[in-house]
Amino acid sequence: MDPSYKARKEAFVSNLAGGSILEIYAVTLVAPAAVLLWSALQSRLSFFSPYNPAALVTDFLLNVLAILFATTVYSVAPWTLNALLVAPALLLLLLKNSRPQRPQRTQQRAKPSPKASLSRKNDSESDQSLPILPFLTTYRSCMMVITCVAILAVDFRVFPRRFAKVENWGTSLMDLGVGSFVFSGGVVSARSVLKGRQNGGAKKPLGQRLVASTRHSIRLLLLGLVRLYTVKGLDYAEHVTEYGVHWNFFFTLGFLPPFAEIFDTIAALIPSYELLSLGVAALYQVALESTELKSYILVAPRGPDLLSRNREGVFSFVGYFAIFLAGRAIGIRIMSRGASPSTTPQQARRRVLVTLGGQALLWTAVFLLNSTYALGFGANIPVSRRLANMPYVVWVSAFNNAQLFLFCLLETVFFPQVHRTSGREGEAERVSFATSPILSAFNKDGLGIFLLANLLTGLVNLSVPTLDVNTVQAMAILIAYAAVLTGIALGMDRLGLKLAI
């Protein structure tokens, strides 16, 4: 890469101060607004069943391009875009205010034999606590879409600088996206915890669990090494103060599973991952405020040792790990079916909604106490993604619980058949009807899609002078990139392929 252009690229993403939290929320609200319109079309008109070309294009416009436009050309008017998505959904509900349609079965099922019924009953009981949750798929996929969009869009001038990663203090869309990626991983990790509890047997020794988690980590760490080698070998523009000279996000992801297993043992003594998350974040914040750690991370010269050269990545891992634990905490609370002889599916779903709403409010309250004066009682500590300090941890946790609440509420209103019927029989059919095929495809192999997005981002940046193209050219490239990535995701889903990561 030309040295002068590389310097311009690095300056383009450096020394940024971010923007307001309200604006960030307005932009991210576009995803639930798009899902609202998608759900109205599907539940009232069965618009996406069958999934013909018109349905595919509409799905792409709503669940991919709406997010892309919210972060680029509509960044100055996100509330307008939200209104454009919500208005037709409300109009459709007023004109066709009927009960949500159920997926139609093409033929009547034969009466099952007693043996088959018993087999299905046993299967249902054995997996009773691990349902498929369309709202969780939607949440994770929307987060993945906005992440994949932002990592390329940030290199174009059409993407506002206030949305790019902040240098030291402040909030931005991409800062929130990085933490949300980790939080989402924590939510999914709860599945293994619940399976272990469901089996009822003795928990495997810590050593065996560490070996199993390390096997997964090795693949992520290898991806980190490949990215490091590629960036250095191609002389690619990089923002050193983001993670350090050698560290990158794949290293952060790679070290999470082994540490999670260690803390899973501690959870036997403190049976609340929320408390573990807050404890880790609070102890880390105390260390930042009462020692020289904060100044060391932010302003110390980069010495020859590896720790000094990668101090942002090494120490911010503590904050990201606290976010991961917070994600696991809510995952444990919402993933089980919840229905029992004394609890109906409707009551179980209300409990999930109350849990998500309550958690969002609690984390928000902790955030206000951390980051503002809060009527004289708050600490007024600014958010720092570079440090991954406590205000950053609780901000990310509050936002993601709120997003989960919104997606869960939309599913509950538009597709009640998903949660009202317990057991495995017909579950795949109900879930498929209530889930966007594009979002489902992004969810099937999220980490693989994220890797492909990174590769395509690098390819575009090596082929196009992104700083010098106009708005029309930039949008054409970004739309093409989003279409290619979506096509690959759908193709892999259709063929049953998954990257072994």
DOVEXKE-264811 format. One line per 10 residues: number of its first residue (from 1); their letters; for each residue x, y, z of C-alpha. Coordinates in steps of 0.5 Angstrom, whole numbers, plus 2048, in hexadecimal, padded with zeros to 3 digits. Example, Ala and Ser with C-alpha at 12.3 -4.5 7.8 and 13.67 -1.06 7.14 Angstrom:
<recs>
1	as	819/7F7/810; 81B/7FE/80E .
</recs>
This chain:
<recs>
1	mdpsykarke	800/800/800; 802/807/7FE; 806/80A/805; 802/811/804; 7FB/80D/803; 7FC/809/809; 7FE/80F/80D; 7F7/812/80B; 7F3/80B/80C; 7F6/80B/813 .
11	afvsnlaggs	7F5/812/815; 7EE/811/812; 7EC/80D/818; 7F0/810/81D; 7EF/815/823; 7E8/814/822; 7E3/816/828; 7DC/813/826; 7D5/815/827; 7CF/815/82B .
21	ileiyavtlv	7CC/80F/82E; 7C5/811/82C; 7C7/812/824; 7CB/80B/825; 7C4/808/828; 7C0/80B/822; 7C5/808/81D; 7C4/801/820; 7BD/801/821; 7BC/801/819 .
31	apaavllwsa	7BE/7F9/81A; 7B8/7F8/81F; 7B3/7FD/81A; 7B5/7F9/814; 7B4/7F2/818; 7AD/7F5/81A; 7AB/7F6/812; 7AE/7EF/810; 7AA/7EC/816; 7A3/7F0/814 .
41	lqsrlsffsp	7A4/7EE/80D; 7A5/7E7/80E; 7A0/7E6/814; 79B/7E9/810; 79C/7E8/809; 7A1/7E2/809; 7A5/7E6/805; 7AB/7E2/805; 7A8/7DB/805; 7AA/7D9/7FF .
51	ynpaalvtdf	7B1/7DC/7FF; 7B0/7DF/7F8; 7B5/7E4/7F5; 7B0/7EA/7F7; 7B1/7E7/7FE; 7B8/7E7/7FE; 7B9/7EE/7FB; 7B4/7F0/800; 7B8/7ED/806; 7BE/7EF/803 .
61	llnvlailfa	7BC/7F6/803; 7B9/7F6/80A; 7BE/7F2/80E; 7C5/7F4/80B; 7C4/7FA/807; 7C0/7FE/80C; 7C6/7FD/811; 7CB/7FF/80B; 7C7/806/80A; 7C6/807/811 .
71	ttvysvapwt	7CD/808/812; 7CF/80B/80C; 7CA/810/808; 7C4/810/80D; 7C9/811/813; 7C7/818/813; 7C0/816/814; 7BF/80F/817; 7B8/811/81A; 7B6/812/813 .
81	lnallvapal	7B8/80B/811; 7B5/808/817; 7AE/80C/815; 7AF/809/80E; 7AF/802/811; 7AA/803/816; 7A5/806/812; 7A3/801/80D; 7A3/7FC/813; 79E/7FF/817 .
91	lllllknsrp	79A/801/811; 79A/7F9/80F; 798/7F7/816; 792/7FC/816; 790/7FA/80F; 791/7F3/810; 790/7F2/818; 78F/7EA/818; 792/7E5/81C; 799/7E3/81A .
101	qrpqrtqqra	799/7DE/814; 79C/7D7/816; 7A1/7D3/811; 79C/7CF/80D; 79E/7C8/80D; 79E/7C5/806; 79B/7BE/808; 797/7BB/80E; 79C/7B7/812; 79A/7B0/814 .
111	kpspkaslsr	798/7AE/81B; 79F/7AC/81E; 7A0/7A5/821; 7A0/7A5/829; 7A7/7A3/828; 7A9/7A9/824; 7A5/7AD/829; 7A9/7AB/82E; 7AF/7AC/82B; 7AD/7B3/829 .
121	kndsesdqsl	7AB/7B4/830; 7B2/7B2/833; 7B6/7B6/82E; 7B2/7BC/830; 7B3/7BB/837; 7BA/7BA/836; 7BB/7C1/832; 7B6/7C4/836; 7BA/7CA/839; 7BD/7CC/832 .
131	pilpflttyr	7B8/7CE/82D; 7BA/7D2/827; 7B8/7D9/828; 7B7/7DD/821; 7B8/7E4/825; 7BF/7E2/827; 7C1/7E0/820; 7BE/7E7/81E; 7C2/7EB/823; 7C8/7E7/822 .
141	scmmvitcva	7C8/7E8/81A; 7C6/7EF/81A; 7CC/7F0/81F; 7D0/7EC/819; 7CD/7F0/814; 7CF/7F7/817; 7D6/7F5/819; 7D7/7F2/812; 7D5/7F9/80F; 7D9/7FD/813 .
151	ilavdfrvfp	7DF/7FA/812; 7DF/7FC/80B; 7DB/802/80B; 7E0/805/810; 7E5/806/80B; 7E1/80A/807; 7DF/812/808; 7D7/810/807; 7D8/80D/80E; 7D8/812/813 .
161	rrfakvenwg	7DE/813/818; 7DA/813/81E; 7D8/80C/81D; 7DF/80A/81C; 7E3/807/822; 7E5/80C/827; 7EC/80E/829; 7EC/80E/831; 7E5/811/834; 7DE/811/831 .
171	tslmdlgvgs	7D9/80C/82E; 7D8/80A/826; 7D4/805/822; 7DA/801/821; 7DD/801/828; 7D6/7FE/82A; 7D6/7F9/824; 7DD/7F6/827; 7DA/7F5/82E; 7D3/7F2/82B .
181	fvfsggvvsa	7D7/7ED/827; 7DA/7EB/82D; 7D4/7EB/831; 7D0/7E7/82C; 7D6/7E2/82C; 7D4/7E1/834; 7CD/7E0/833; 7CE/7DA/82E; 7D3/7D7/833; 7CD/7D7/838 .
191	rsvlkgrqng	7CB/7D1/834; 7D1/7CC/836; 7D0/7CE/83D; 7C8/7CD/83D; 7CA/7C6/839; 7CE/7C4/83F; 7C9/7C6/844; 7C4/7C2/840; 7C8/7BC/840; 7C8/7BB/847 .
201	gakkplgqrl	7CE/7B8/848; 7D5/7BA/84B; 7D8/7C0/848; 7DF/7BE/844; 7E5/7C0/848; 7E8/7C7/846; 7EE/7C4/843; 7E9/7C0/83E; 7E5/7C6/83C; 7EB/7CB/83B .
211	vastrhsirl	7EE/7C6/836; 7E8/7C6/832; 7E7/7CD/833; 7EE/7CE/831; 7ED/7CA/82A; 7E8/7CF/828; 7EC/7D5/82A; 7F2/7D2/826; 7EE/7D3/820; 7ED/7DB/822 .
221	lllglvrlyt	7F4/7DC/824; 7F6/7D9/81D; 7F1/7DE/819; 7F4/7E4/81E; 7FB/7E2/81B; 7F9/7E1/814; 7F6/7E8/815; 7FD/7EB/818; 801/7E8/813; 7FC/7EB/80D .
231	vkgldyaehv	7FC/7F2/810; 804/7F2/811; 805/7EE/80A; 801/7F3/806; 803/7F9/80A; 7FB/7FA/80B; 7F9/801/80F; 7F8/7FF/816; 7F6/803/81C; 7FB/801/821 .
241	teygvhwnff	7F7/804/827; 7F1/800/826; 7F4/7F9/829; 7FC/7FA/828; 801/7F9/823; 800/7F1/823; 7F9/7F0/826; 7F3/7EF/822; 7EC/7EE/824; 7ED/7E6/822 .
251	ftlgflppfa	7F2/7E6/828; 7EC/7E9/82D; 7E7/7E4/82A; 7EC/7DE/82B; 7EE/7DF/832; 7E6/7DF/834; 7E5/7D8/835; 7EA/7D5/839; 7E9/7DB/83E; 7E1/7DA/83E .
261	eifdtiaali	7E3/7D3/840; 7E7/7D5/846; 7E1/7DA/848; 7DC/7D4/847; 7DF/7D1/84D; 7DF/7D7/851; 7D7/7D8/84F; 7D6/7D2/854; 7D8/7D6/85A; 7D5/7DD/857 .
271	psyellslgv	7CF/7DA/853; 7CE/7E0/84F; 7D1/7E2/849; 7CF/7E9/849; 7D2/7EA/850; 7D9/7E7/84D; 7D8/7EC/847; 7D7/7F2/84C; 7DD/7EF/850; 7E2/7EF/84B .
281	aalyqvales	7E0/7F5/848; 7E0/7F9/84F; 7E7/7F6/851; 7EA/7F8/84A; 7E7/7FF/84B; 7EA/7FF/852; 7F1/7FD/84F; 7F0/803/84A; 7EF/808/84E; 7F3/806/854 .
291	telksyilva	7FA/804/851; 7FE/807/84B; 7FA/802/846; 7F6/807/843; 7FC/80C/841; 800/806/83F; 7FB/803/83A; 7F9/80A/837; 800/80E/837; 806/80A/839 .
301	prgpdllsrn	80B/809/833; 80B/803/82F; 811/7FF/832; 814/7F9/82E; 811/7F4/833; 80A/7F1/830; 806/7F3/836; 807/7FA/835; 806/7FA/82D; 800/7F6/82E .
311	regvfsfvgy	7FD/7F9/835; 7F6/7FB/832; 7F4/7F4/830; 7F7/7F1/836; 7F4/7F5/83B; 7ED/7F6/837; 7EC/7EF/837; 7EA/7EF/83F; 7E4/7F4/83D; 7E2/7F0/837 .
321	faiflagrai	7E2/7EA/83B; 7DE/7ED/840; 7D9/7EF/83A; 7DA/7E7/838; 7D7/7E5/83F; 7D2/7EA/83F; 7CF/7E7/838; 7D0/7E0/83B; 7CC/7E2/841; 7C6/7E4/83D .
331	girimsrgas	7C6/7DE/838; 7C6/7DA/83E; 7BF/7DD/840; 7BC/7DD/839; 7BE/7D7/836; 7BA/7D2/83A; 7B3/7D1/838; 7B0/7D3/83F; 7AA/7CF/83E; 7A8/7CA/843 .
341	psttpqqarr	7A2/7C6/846; 7A1/7CD/84A; 7A3/7D2/845; 7A0/7D3/83E; 7A4/7D5/838; 7A0/7DC/838; 7A2/7DD/83F; 7AA/7DA/83E; 7AA/7DF/838; 7A8/7E5/83C .
351	rvlvtlggqa	7AD/7E3/841; 7B2/7E4/83C; 7B0/7EA/83A; 7B0/7ED/841; 7B7/7EA/842; 7B9/7EE/83C; 7B6/7F4/83D; 7B8/7F4/844; 7BF/7F2/843; 7BF/7F8/83E .
361	llwtavflln	7BD/7FD/843; 7C2/7FA/848; 7C8/7FB/844; 7C6/802/841; 7C5/804/848; 7CC/801/84A; 7CF/805/844; 7CC/80B/846; 7CF/80B/84D; 7D6/809/849 .
371	styalgfgan	7D6/80E/844; 7D2/814/847; 7D1/818/84D; 7CA/815/84E; 7C7/81A/853; 7CE/81B/856; 7CF/813/857; 7D2/811/851; 7D9/810/84F; 7D9/814/849 .
381	ipvsrrlanm	7DF/810/846; 7DF/810/83E; 7DE/80A/839; 7E4/808/836; 7E4/802/831; 7EC/802/831; 7EC/800/839; 7E5/7FC/838; 7E4/800/83F; 7DE/7FE/844 .
391	pyvvwvsafn	7DA/804/840; 7DB/801/83A; 7D9/7FA/83C; 7D3/7FC/83F; 7D1/800/839; 7D2/7FA/835; 7CE/7F5/839; 7C8/7FA/83A; 7C7/7FB/833; 7C8/7F4/831 .
401	naqlflfcll	7C2/7F2/836; 7BE/7F8/833; 7BF/7F5/82C; 7BD/7EE/82E; 7B7/7F1/832; 7B5/7F4/82B; 7B6/7EE/827; 7B2/7E9/82C; 7AC/7EE/82C; 7AC/7EE/825 .
411	etvffpqvhr	7AC/7E7/824; 7A7/7E6/82A; 7A2/7EB/827; 7A2/7E8/820; 7A4/7E1/820; 7A1/7DF/827; 7A1/7D8/824; 7A8/7D7/825; 7A8/7D7/82D; 7A1/7D5/82E .
421	tsgregeaer	7A2/7CE/82C; 7A7/7CA/830; 7AB/7C4/82E; 7AF/7C3/827; 7AA/7C0/823; 7A9/7C5/81D; 7AE/7CA/820; 7B2/7CB/81A; 7AC/7CD/816; 7AA/7D2/81B .
431	vsfatspils	7B1/7D5/81C; 7B2/7D5/814; 7AB/7D9/813; 7AD/7DE/818; 7B5/7DF/816; 7B8/7E3/810; 7BB/7DE/80C; 7C1/7E3/80B; 7C2/7E4/812; 7C1/7DD/814 .
441	afnkdglgif	7C7/7DC/80F; 7CB/7E1/812; 7CA/7DE/819; 7CC/7D7/816; 7D3/7D8/816; 7D4/7DF/819; 7DC/7DF/81A; 7DD/7DC/813; 7D9/7E2/810; 7DD/7E7/814 .
451	llanlltglv	7E3/7E4/811; 7E1/7E4/80A; 7DF/7EB/80C; 7E6/7ED/80E; 7E9/7EA/808; 7E4/7EE/803; 7E5/7F4/807; 7ED/7F3/806; 7EC/7F1/7FF; 7E8/7F8/7FD .
461	nlsvptldvn	7ED/7FC/801; 7F3/7F9/7FD; 7EF/7FA/7F7; 7EB/801/7F8; 7EE/808/7FA; 7E8/808/7FF; 7EA/80F/802; 7E9/812/7FB; 7E2/80F/7F8; 7DC/813/7F8 .
471	tvqamailia	7D6/812/7FC; 7D2/80E/7F6; 7D8/80A/7F4; 7D9/808/7FC; 7D2/806/7FC; 7D2/802/7F6; 7D9/7FE/7F9; 7D5/7FD/800; 7CF/7FB/7FD; 7D3/7F6/7F8 .
481	yaavltgial	7D7/7F4/7FE; 7D0/7F2/803; 7CD/7EF/7FD; 7D3/7EA/7FC; 7D4/7E9/803; 7CC/7E7/804; 7CD/7E3/7FE; 7D2/7DF/801; 7CF/7DE/807; 7C8/7DC/804 .
491	gmdrlglkla	7CC/7D7/7FF; 7D0/7D4/805; 7CA/7D3/809; 7C6/7D0/803; 7CC/7CB/802; 7CD/7C9/809; 7D4/7CC/809; 7D7/7CF/80F; 7DE/7D1/810; 7E2/7CD/815 .
501	i	7E4/7D3/81A .
</recs>
